[in-house]
Amino acid sequence: SAVISQKPSRDICQRGTSLTIQCQVDSQVTMMFWYRQQPGQSLTLIATANQGSEATYESGFVIDKFPISRPNLTFSTLTVSNMSPEDSSIYLCSVAMYNEQFFGPGTRLTVL
Amino acid sequence: DQQVKQNSPSLSVQEGRISILNCDYTNSMFDYFLWYKKYPAEGPTFLISISSIKDKNEDGRFTVFLNKSAKHLSLHIVPSQPGDSAVYFCAASASGDSSYKLIFGSGTRLLVRP
């Protein structure tokens, strides 16, 4: 399995500001993913981040709102831009290994 | 349109009894299914999976059954233990989709009563 850490673990932010979430993996992986879990709902894939290429966004998510970086095979960042209260969610990164996905602990974001 | 559905938001069972969590899917391209367990303030933890070429996969107290014709899978936990209390998500993917994209259900909160 993979050990995945995320920073910050939680944050409370003001409307209109931006937050960058970091995801660090203890081994090199090709595919990393960013998910969102809104209160009481399921996990929804935001985008797939592969090293060396642009992130691929799912329907309903755009790069201007959720820019992603993937500078190397062990690290990625997700920025939540121009936040509104509707962005309050848990944001999780995951990696694909051995036909499974392993998840980080998540970042709990509250936007006031 | 929800492609993966967990119609029971919660389930309560007595310790020692069997827990059965259900999941339905609509996309016939899905051929790999996974169950994840999630505790509060933690990320989902992989529990067990099944490929569409099988109808059953067992790992200790956990067994997943797949009924392809009904597009239905279930997770059986026996015997249930209080430490099993968590939210359980089923997820599905299509092997033809090389991105390993997972589509998740909405989750079932399991409470195992001592």
Interface residues (C-beta under 8 A of the other chain):
Chain A: S1 I4 M31 F33 Q41 S42 L43 T44 L45 T48 T56 L92 S94 A96 N99 E100 Q101 F102 F103 G104 P105 G106 R108
Chain B: Y32 L34 Y36 A41 E42 G43 P44 T45 F46 S49 F89 S99 Y100 K101 L102 I103 F104 G105 S106 G107
